[in-house]
């Protein structure tokens, strides 16, 4: 099971279970051994008797809590006797790919490369931020929490049979820090050294002021073969299948159309507690389509066999085809217990036209969410206002005394609103052209010094206020066109531009856009992703996730305080204060979120008694049921 760290460069998103390692932190369950174990061969001294103040653990979590004991047999959300076999066919959100190197800036990587690589530890899908040993059997932490020593499993192997050692792990972290994607290299900047003390002992040393979540960000990184890259350029884009150590290998593929991953029957980690009952399909295949409607038609025909339905219209009206009516295709929902995807239209504040937050706020008033929800989305979603929506991290009401103490030193850098009620997305009358909201928008434009000339709204310097919504698909066109119509009433000329995936990626990397749809992935214990999204240090780094160009000393300070928080209570206070500051700056026009996971599937699969709490479990815990396939006479993939 290899949910190692990866960057989805098609949308360049950070995922809770991907790049930022769940925003997880550096503390461990402090299990001090009563009797030291016998030092393993190859690891004398380091894994001998515990030094004073050292702790040793089988896993890591944010503030020290682990749900599984050291001798756990398997996770509670799996079927430990799940059979192996069959094919799971999926369709990714991206429309194409041109590289198998998912860890550098160049290229559009194929979806699913996490299946190929193992990491030191993997995350439980039942806990918000707990990691358990995979390649690493255990970890020892120094009293100052700046040195982490990992004892690696000697049985770990790459797919060619060569040993996976601490030398490979050290090589991987060092090369990711020096040549990896900017998101990853920035995340690893406070990793001072990664060294192999023996074939099975990896020692990591962190900077004294390192962020709280750095150790867990590190343990989720993929491990590459040092020997494999001896004669290869790590930073190059390539369609040569990489050498990995995970449960799957790259199989058949056709660039931009599909890629299949084949289960490795000799996977070295099969039978470990962290892998039991998982990675059950012989083949995991991703089918690429350039259009969402074409993809849905392909699902109806059985070209792929499971899809998470993110379009309310399709969920409400599209499931009237024969395979659904006769029961061969099933639908279900499960609660979404995560902080939802923070989705919206983000302004590029590097652009002169978006420098004034009053202009940005006025543009937001032109979007009639209530009309959009009722007429286009069947009222299936909830509106977003907070960067930590649907969680205790969300700012509500007046700031607490603790929040005020964090905000007060930066009063000059923040709007006065920050010290009052937080900004909430406006509620319209649902007519599609709410006159009250449009008047508020016009008043804000006037307050910002804008004027009208021949029906065109101009900025104070006479520049017409016009911009484009950039995307690489037409999914949001139905939502954007009515919005553009309202903007036109205000004298704002906006339009949509849809470009191919390669151009879209390049333009986002170079911040060559006006307004772009984006999704922020926030974790229960936000950490390094805060710096990636909101820090001045990332505002002008090509390829960074700070798409709106957030650069504010008060926000920088709040981000750093959140990264250094040592208790849950401190983190909640910092996050609420940060939420107030971000919302007051109007960096976005917030969208909506789905309180449930909606997914449909051909009735071919077995499922555990319950799904994991923080994932649908489809990829890792379902299995192929041959009897069901025969019963419905499945003729698709």
C-alpha positions in Angstrom: 0.0 0.0 0.0 1.9 3.0 -1.2 0.1 6.3 -0.6 3.4 8.1 -0.8 3.7 11.8 -1.4 2.8 13.0 -4.9 2.0 16.2 -6.7 -1.0 16.2 -9.1 0.4 18.6 -11.6 -2.7 18.5 -13.8 -4.5 20.6 -11.2 -1.4 21.1 -9.0 -3.3 20.3 -5.9 -2.2 19.4 -2.5 -4.1 16.6 -0.9 -4.4 15.7 2.7 -3.1 12.3 1.9 -0.6 13.5 -0.6 2.0 16.3 -0.8 1.7 17.8 2.6 1.6 14.5 4.5 -1.8 15.4 6.0 -0.4 18.6 7.5 0.7 16.2 10.2 3.2 17.1 12.9 6.3 15.8 14.5 5.2 14.3 17.8 4.9 10.6 18.5 3.1 8.3 20.8 5.7 8.4 23.7 6.1 4.8 24.3 9.3 4.5 26.4 10.5 0.9 26.4 10.7 -0.7 29.8 13.3 -3.2 28.5 15.4 -2.3 25.5 15.3 -4.6 22.6 18.3 -6.5 21.4 20.1 -4.2 19.0 19.5 -5.5 15.4 22.3 -6.5 13.2 23.6 -3.5 11.3 22.2 -1.1 13.9 24.4 -1.3 16.9 24.3 1.6 19.3 21.5 3.5 17.5 18.9 0.9 18.4 20.5 -0.4 21.6 19.2 0.8 25.0 17.2 4.0 24.9 19.1 7.1 25.9 17.6 9.4 28.5 14.6 11.3 27.1 14.4 9.3 23.9 11.1 7.8 22.8 10.4 5.0 20.4 7.3 4.3 18.4 5.8 2.3 15.6 4.1 5.4 14.2 3.8 9.2 14.3 0.9 11.5 14.8 0.3 15.2 15.2 0.0 15.5 19.0 1.0 12.0 20.1 -2.1 9.9 19.7 -2.1 6.6 17.7 -5.3 4.6 17.4 -3.4 1.3 16.6 -1.2 -0.5 19.1 2.3 -1.6 18.1 1.1 -5.2 17.7 -2.0 -4.4 15.6 -2.8 -7.1 12.9 -4.7 -5.0 10.3 -6.8 -1.9 10.0 -10.4 -2.1 11.1 -11.7 -0.9 7.7 -10.3 -3.8 5.7 -11.3 -7.4 5.0 -8.1 -9.3 5.9 -9.3 -12.2 3.8 -10.1 -10.1 0.7 -9.3 -12.1 -2.5 -7.0 -10.8 -5.1 -7.9 -10.5 -8.8 -9.9 -8.6 -11.3 -9.6 -5.0 -12.6 -10.7 -1.7 -11.1 -11.1 0.9 -13.9 -11.3 4.6 -13.0 -11.3 7.9 -14.9 -9.0 10.6 -13.4 -9.9 14.3 -13.2 -7.0 15.2 -15.5 -7.5 14.9 -19.3 -4.0 13.7 -20.4 -0.5 12.9 -19.3 3.0 12.9 -20.9 5.3 11.7 -18.1 5.8 9.1 -15.4 7.8 11.5 -13.3 5.3 12.9 -10.9 7.8 14.6 -8.5 9.3 17.4 -10.7 7.9 20.6 -12.1 8.1 19.6 -15.8 5.5 17.5 -17.5 1.9 16.3 -16.9 2.3 13.1 -14.7 0.1 10.1 -15.1 -2.4 9.5 -12.4 -1.7 6.7 -10.0 2.1 6.8 -9.7 1.7 6.5 -5.9 0.8 2.9 -6.5 4.4 2.3 -7.6 6.4 3.7 -4.7 6.7 2.8 -1.0 7.5 5.3 1.8 8.9 5.1 5.3 5.4 5.2 6.7 1.8 5.2 5.4 -1.3 6.9 6.7 -4.3 5.2 8.3 -7.5 6.1 6.5 -9.3 5.8 9.8 -7.4 8.5 11.6 -7.0 12.2 10.7 -3.2 12.3 11.0 -1.6 9.0 12.1 1.2 7.3 10.2 2.4 3.7 10.7 5.6 2.0 9.7 5.9 0.5 6.2 9.5 0.5 5.0 10.4 1.7 8.5 9.7 -0.7 11.3 10.0 1.9 14.1 11.4 5.3 14.8 13.4 6.8 17.7 13.2 10.5 18.5 15.8 12.5 20.4 14.7 14.5 23.4 14.8 17.8 21.5 12.8 16.2 18.6 15.4 17.3 16.1 16.9 13.8 15.3 14.7 11.0 14.0 16.3 7.5 13.5 14.3 4.9 11.5 15.0 1.2 11.7 14.1 -0.1 8.2 12.8 -3.6 7.4 15.5 -5.7 5.9 13.0 -7.5 3.7 12.1 -4.4 1.7 12.8 -4.8 -2.0 12.5 -2.9 -5.2 10.7 -4.6 -8.1 13.9 -5.9 -9.6 14.7 -7.8 -6.4 17.4 -5.4 -5.2 17.3 -4.4 -1.5 15.7 -1.2 -0.5 18.0 0.3 2.1 18.5 3.4 4.1 20.9 4.6 1.4 18.0 4.7 -1.0 15.8 6.5 1.5 18.5 9.1 2.1 19.1 9.6 -1.6 15.4 10.1 -2.2 15.0 12.8 0.4 18.1 14.6 -0.7 17.3 14.6 -4.4 13.7 15.7 -3.7 15.0 18.6 -1.7 17.5 19.6 -4.4 15.6 18.7 -7.6 12.1 17.9 -6.7 8.9 19.9 -7.5 9.1 23.3 -5.8 6.2 22.4 -3.5 8.2 19.4 -2.2 11.6 21.0 -2.1 10.1 24.0 -0.2 8.5 21.6 2.2 11.8 19.9 2.9 13.9 23.0 3.3 14.3 22.5 7.1 15.5 18.9 6.7 19.2 19.5 7.5 20.4 16.1 6.6 19.3 12.6 5.7 22.0 9.9 6.2 22.3 6.2 6.3 24.2 5.0 9.3 23.8 1.4 8.2 21.8 -0.4 5.5 18.8 -0.5 7.8 19.3 2.7 9.8 18.2 6.1 8.4 18.9 9.2 10.5 17.2 12.5 9.8 18.2 15.8 11.4 16.0 18.8 11.4 16.6 22.5 11.8 15.9 23.9 15.3 13.1 26.1 14.0 11.6 23.5 11.7 7.8 23.4 11.3 5.7 21.2 13.4 4.6 18.9 10.6 8.0 18.4 8.9 8.7 14.8 10.2 5.4 13.5 8.9 5.8 15.3 5.6 9.1 13.5 5.3 7.9 10.0 6.1 5.3 10.1 3.4 7.8 10.9 0.6 8.4 8.2 -2.1 11.6 6.1 -1.9 13.6 5.8 -5.1 16.4 3.4 -6.1 19.7 5.1 -5.8 21.2 2.7 -8.3 18.4 3.2 -10.8 19.1 6.9 -11.0 22.9 6.6 -11.2 22.7 6.9 -15.0 19.4 8.8 -15.3 18.4 12.4 -14.9 15.9 12.6 -12.0 14.5 15.9 -13.1 13.7 14.7 -16.7 10.2 14.0 -17.9 10.0 10.4 -19.2 7.7 7.6 -20.3 10.1 4.9 -19.1 8.3 3.0 -16.4 10.1 3.7 -13.1 11.6 1.2 -10.8 9.6 1.2 -7.6 8.9 -1.0 -4.6 5.1 -0.6 -4.1 2.3 -3.0 -4.6 1.9 -2.2 -8.3 4.1 -1.8 -11.4 3.4 0.3 -14.6 1.9 -2.1 -17.2 0.2 -1.3 -20.5 -0.3 2.3 -21.4 -1.0 4.6 -24.3 0.1 8.2 -23.7 -2.8 10.5 -22.9 -5.4 7.7 -23.3 -4.9 5.2 -20.5 -2.5 3.6 -18.1 -2.7 0.3 -16.3 -0.9 -0.7 -13.1 -0.4 -4.4 -12.5 -0.3 -5.8 -9.0 3.1 -7.2 -8.1 2.5 -10.8 -6.8 6.0 -10.7 -5.2 5.4 -7.5 -3.3 7.7 -7.6 -0.4 5.3 -6.0 2.1 2.3 -8.2 1.5 1.0 -9.6 4.8 2.3 -6.7 7.0 -0.3 -5.2 9.3 -0.3 -2.0 7.3 -1.0 -3.7 4.0 -3.2 -6.7 4.9 -6.5 -6.6 3.1 -5.5 -3.8 0.7 -4.3 -3.4 -2.9 -6.6 -6.3 -3.9 -7.0 -5.7 -7.7 -4.7 -7.4 -10.1 -5.0 -4.3 -12.4 -5.8 -0.7 -11.6 -6.5 1.1 -14.9 -7.1 4.9 -15.5 -9.0 5.9 -18.6 -8.5 9.5 -19.8 -11.3 11.5 -21.5 -11.1 15.1 -22.6 -14.7 15.9 -21.7 -16.7 15.1 -18.6 -19.9 14.2 -20.5 -17.9 11.8 -22.7 -16.4 10.3 -19.6 -19.9 9.7 -18.2 -21.1 8.0 -21.4 -18.0 5.8 -21.2 -18.9 4.8 -17.6 -22.4 3.9 -18.8 -20.9 1.6 -21.4 -18.6 -0.1 -18.9 -15.3 1.5 -20.1 -14.5 2.2 -16.5 -16.3 0.7 -13.5 -16.3 3.3 -10.6 -16.7 7.0 -10.5 -17.1 9.6 -7.8 -19.9 11.8 -9.0 -19.0 15.5 -8.6 -21.7 17.0 -10.9 -25.0 17.3 -9.1 -26.9 17.6 -12.4 -25.6 14.2 -13.5 -26.4 12.6 -10.1 -29.9 14.0 -10.2 -30.9 13.3 -13.8 -28.2 11.2 -15.5 -28.8 7.8 -13.9 -31.6 6.7 -16.1 -29.7 4.3 -18.4 -30.5 0.6 -18.7 -27.6 -0.7 -16.6 -28.7 1.4 -13.6 -32.4 0.6 -14.0 -31.8 -3.1 -14.0 -29.4 -3.0 -11.0 -26.1 -3.7 -12.8 -24.9 -0.2 -11.8 -25.3 0.9 -8.1 -25.1 4.3 -6.4 -24.3 5.2 -2.9 -23.2 8.0 -0.6 -21.0 8.1 2.4 -20.4 11.0 4.9 -17.6 13.3 4.1 -15.9 13.6 7.4 -12.9 15.6 6.1 -12.6 19.3 5.9 -14.1 19.8 2.5 -12.2 20.9 -0.5 -11.9 24.6 -0.3 -13.0 25.5 -3.8 -13.5 28.8 -5.6 -12.5 31.3 -8.2 -9.2 32.9 -7.1 -8.0 36.3 -8.1 -4.4 36.8 -9.3 -3.5 39.8 -7.1 -0.3 40.2 -9.0 -2.5 41.8 -11.7 -3.0 45.5 -11.4 -6.7 45.2 -11.8 -7.0 43.1 -8.7 -4.8 45.1 -6.3 -7.7 46.7 -4.4 -9.7 44.3 -2.2 -12.8 46.4 -2.7 -12.7 45.6 -6.4 -12.3 41.9 -5.6 -15.2 42.0 -3.2 -17.4 43.8 -5.7 -16.8 41.2 -8.3 -17.8 38.6 -5.8 -21.2 40.2 -5.2 -22.1 39.6 -8.8 -22.1 35.9 -8.3 -25.7 34.7 -7.4 -25.0 31.4 -5.6 -28.6 30.8 -4.5 -29.8 31.0 -8.1 -26.9 28.8 -9.2 -27.5 26.2 -6.5 -31.3 25.9 -7.2 -31.2 26.0 -11.0 -27.9 24.2 -11.8 -27.0 22.1 -8.8 -30.3 20.8 -7.4 -29.4 22.4 -4.0 -27.1 19.5 -3.4 -24.2 21.6 -2.0 -23.4 24.0 0.8 -21.8 27.4 0.3 -18.2 27.9 1.5 -17.2 31.0 3.4 -14.2 29.8 5.5 -10.8 28.5 4.5 -11.5 25.8 7.2 -15.1 25.2 6.4 -17.1 22.7 8.5 -14.5 22.4 11.2 -13.7 23.9 14.6 -10.9 25.8 12.9 -13.4 28.1 11.2 -13.7 31.6 12.5 -17.2 32.5 13.9 -18.5 35.5 15.8 -16.2 38.0 17.4 -12.6 37.0 17.9 -11.6 35.5 21.3 -9.1 37.2 23.5 -6.5 34.7 22.4 -7.2 35.5 18.7 -7.1 39.2 19.4 -3.6 38.8 21.1 -2.4 37.2 17.8 -4.0 39.8 15.6 -3.3 43.0 17.5 0.4 43.5 16.6 -0.6 43.6 12.9 -3.6 45.9 13.2 -2.0 48.3 10.6 -1.6 45.5 8.1 -5.2 44.1 8.4 -8.6 45.5 7.7 -10.6 46.6 10.7 -13.1 43.9 9.9 -10.7 41.3 11.2 -11.5 42.4 14.7 -15.2 42.0 14.2 -17.5 39.4 12.6 -15.7 37.4 9.9 -16.8 38.0 6.3 -19.5 35.6 5.1 -20.4 35.0 1.5 -23.5 37.1 0.7 -27.0 35.5 0.4 -28.9 36.6 -2.7 -32.7 36.6 -3.3 -32.2 33.8 -5.8 -33.5 35.7 -8.8 -30.2 35.5 -10.7 -29.8 39.3 -10.6 -30.2 40.5 -7.0 -30.5 44.3 -7.3 -29.4 44.8 -3.7 -26.1 42.9 -4.1 -25.4 44.5 -7.5 -25.9 47.9 -5.9 -23.4 46.9 -3.2 -21.0 45.9 -5.9 -21.4 49.2 -7.7 -20.9 51.1 -4.4 -17.7 49.3 -3.8 -16.4 50.0 -7.3 -17.2 53.7 -6.7 -15.5 53.7 -3.3 -12.4 52.2 -5.0 -12.3 55.1 -7.4 -13.7 53.3 -10.5 -15.7 55.2 -13.1 -18.0 54.4 -16.0 -17.2 55.4 -19.6 -19.6 54.4 -22.4 -21.0 51.6 -20.2 -17.5 50.2 -19.4 -16.2 50.2 -15.8 -12.7 51.7 -15.6 -10.2 51.6 -12.8 -9.0 54.9 -11.3 -6.2 55.1 -13.9 -8.7 54.7 -16.7 -7.9 51.0 -17.4 -11.0 49.1 -18.3 -11.9 46.4 -15.8 -11.9 43.2 -17.9 -10.5 39.8 -17.2 -10.8 36.1 -18.1 -11.7 33.0 -16.2 -9.0 30.4 -17.1 -9.7 26.7 -17.0 -8.7 23.5 -18.8 -12.3 22.1 -19.0 -15.8 23.3 -19.6 -17.2 21.9 -16.3 -17.8 25.3 -14.8 -19.0 27.1 -17.9 -22.7 26.7 -16.9 -21.9 28.4 -13.6 -19.6 31.1 -15.0 -21.8 32.4 -17.9 -24.6 33.7 -15.6 -21.9 35.3 -13.4 -20.4 37.0 -16.5 -23.8 38.3 -17.4 -24.2 40.0 -14.0 -20.7 41.4 -14.3 -21.6 42.9 -17.7 -24.5 44.8 -16.0 -21.8 46.4 -13.8 -19.7 47.4 -16.8 -17.2 44.6 -16.2 -16.2 42.7 -19.3 -15.3 39.1 -18.4 -15.0 36.0 -20.5 -14.0 32.3 -20.3 -10.9 30.8 -21.8 -10.5 27.0 -21.9 -7.0 25.8 -22.8 -5.4 22.4 -23.1 -3.8 20.7 -20.1 -0.2 21.5 -21.1 -0.9 25.2 -21.6 -3.1 25.4 -18.5 -0.3 23.9 -16.4 2.3 26.3 -17.8 0.2 29.3 -17.3 -0.6 28.4 -13.7 3.1 27.7 -13.0 4.0 31.2 -14.3 1.0 32.9 -12.8 -0.2 33.9 -16.2 -3.9 34.2 -15.5 -6.5 36.6 -14.2 -9.0 34.4 -12.3 -8.7 30.6 -12.0 -10.8 27.9 -10.4 -8.8 26.1 -7.8 -9.2 23.7 -4.9 -7.2 24.0 -1.6 -6.9 20.8 0.5 -6.9 21.6 4.2 -6.1 19.1 6.9 -7.5 18.7 10.3 -4.2 19.8 11.7 -3.1 22.3 9.1 0.7 22.7 8.8 3.0 23.0 5.8 0.2 23.5 3.4 -0.5 26.9 5.0 2.9 28.1 3.9 2.5 26.6 0.5 -0.9 28.4 0.0 -0.5 31.7 1.9 3.2 32.6 2.6 4.9 35.6 1.0 7.9 33.2 0.5 5.9 31.2 -2.0 4.0 34.1 -3.7 6.5 34.4 -6.6 8.0 30.9 -6.8 7.1 29.4 -10.2 5.0 26.4 -9.7 4.0 27.3 -6.2 0.5 26.7 -4.8 0.1 30.3 -3.8 -2.0 31.1 -6.9 -3.6 34.3 -5.7 -0.2 35.7 -4.7 -0.9 36.2 -1.0 1.8 38.3 0.5 1.0 40.0 3.8 3.2 40.2 6.9 0.3 39.6 9.3 -0.7 36.5 7.4 2.9 35.3 7.3 3.1 35.7 11.1 -0.1 33.8 11.6 1.0 31.0 9.3 4.3 30.6 11.2 2.5 30.6 14.5 0.2 27.9 13.3 3.2 25.8 12.1 4.8 26.1 15.6 1.7 25.4 17.6 2.4 22.6 20.1 -1.1 21.8 21.3 -4.5 21.4 19.5 -5.8 24.4 21.4 -3.0 26.7 20.2 -3.5 25.4 16.6 -7.3 26.1 16.7 -6.7 29.7 17.9 -4.1 30.4 15.3 -6.2 28.9 12.5 -9.2 31.0 13.5 -7.2 34.1 13.5 -5.7 33.2 10.1 -9.1 32.5 8.7 -10.3 36.0 9.7 -7.3 37.6 8.1 -7.6 35.7 4.8 -11.4 36.2 4.5 -11.0 39.9 5.1 -8.7 40.2 2.0 -11.2 38.8 -0.5 -8.7 36.7 -2.4 -11.5 34.6 -3.9 -15.1 34.1 -4.8 -15.9 31.0 -2.7 -17.8 28.0 -4.3 -19.5 25.2 -2.5 -18.8 21.8 -1.1 -20.5 18.4 -1.0 -21.2 17.1 2.6 -21.2 13.5 1.3 -19.2 11.4 -1.1 -21.4 10.4 -4.1 -20.2 7.5 -6.2 -21.5 5.0 -8.6 -20.1 1.6 -9.6 -20.8 -1.5 -11.7 -21.9 -4.2 -9.3 -18.6 -6.2 -9.6 -17.0 -5.6 -6.2 -16.9 -6.8 -2.7 -16.6 -4.3 0.1 -15.5 -4.4 3.8 -18.2 -4.2 6.5 -17.5 -0.5 6.8 -15.5 2.1 4.9 -12.7 4.0 6.5 -13.7 7.2 8.3 -11.8 9.6 6.0 -11.8 8.0 2.6 -14.2 6.0 0.4 -11.8 3.1 0.5 -12.5 2.1 -3.1 -9.0 1.9 -4.4 -7.4 0.3 -1.4 -10.0 -1.9 0.3 -12.5 -3.1 -2.3 -12.0 -6.3 -4.2 -13.2 -8.0 -7.4 -16.1 -10.4 -7.0 -16.1 -12.9 -9.7 -19.6 -14.3 -8.9 -21.1 -10.8 -9.2 -19.3 -10.2 -12.5 -20.8 -13.5 -13.9 -24.2 -12.7 -12.5 -24.5 -9.4 -14.4 -22.6 -10.8 -17.4 -20.3 -7.9 -17.4 -18.7 -7.3 -20.8 -16.8 -4.0 -20.1 -13.2 -3.8 -18.9 
